[in-house]
Amino acid sequence: MVKEELVQRSPVRIFMNSIHGGLRSGEMAVIASPSGLGKTSVLVQIALDKLLQSKKVIHVSFTQHTDYVLAWYEDIFDEFIKKKNLENEQDVKNEIVKNRVLMKFNQQGISVAQIIRSLKAMITDGGFNAEYVIVDGYAFSPADRDRIAAVKEFAKDLGLAVWYSCTVKGEEPLYDKRNIPFLMKDYADLFDVIVVLEPKQDHISLTVSRDRDVYNPEHMALRLDPKTLLILEE
């Protein structure tokens, strides 16, 4: 199998098709769930889908261990190509590494302006012309509107598509009647797409709560394998 065929056959295609082909430049999306349901896995699958299309991706991590993130890329790539007989596997892997930058930040003691400056320096001054930014491990708070709005403006200015993960926690219910996390209620409008992961008996459901101006759109049901946390092929 050649790389282009792998991209077309990827279950990520089903996910992207369910949100009208995926994010466009200047748009932002978030994947929300309690801890441990597969947010990082889904973000890495989205990133790999872009990397396999020779797009450049910046993965911003607020977790303590970057080795953990790199391991996700290795494991999911290996799962992607398992039994696919991918041609030039090592060349494809080398291209992925070349087109991906991992940036680590400690959320405490750094402002959103400093983060944006670092990203802009990498993209404009550093010549790494990324089209997609993955933001994983950021601890959202109810008072984050100004921070998220600043990132949204930055994404529009540079034509970036930005995917976040959001860990929701606390007492039930975690979501409002539109299936939007209460944690994000004061700035959910800044996200063009909102996706929620929910545990079921034999899988993890992946539901689109917002697709641009439509809440709870009628989309095909998407699932994660509870063992591998990969998007399942239908």
PyMOL commands that set and color helices and strands:
alter all, ss='L'
color gray80, all
select helices_A, chain A and resi 3-9+12-18+39-51+66-81+89-98+112-125+145-158+182-184+188-190
alter helices_A, ss='H'
color red, helices_A
select strands_A, chain A and resi 28-33+57-61+100-104+132-136+161-167+193-199+204-211+214-215+222-224
alter strands_A, ss='S'
color yellow, strands_A
deselect
rebuild
show_as cartoon
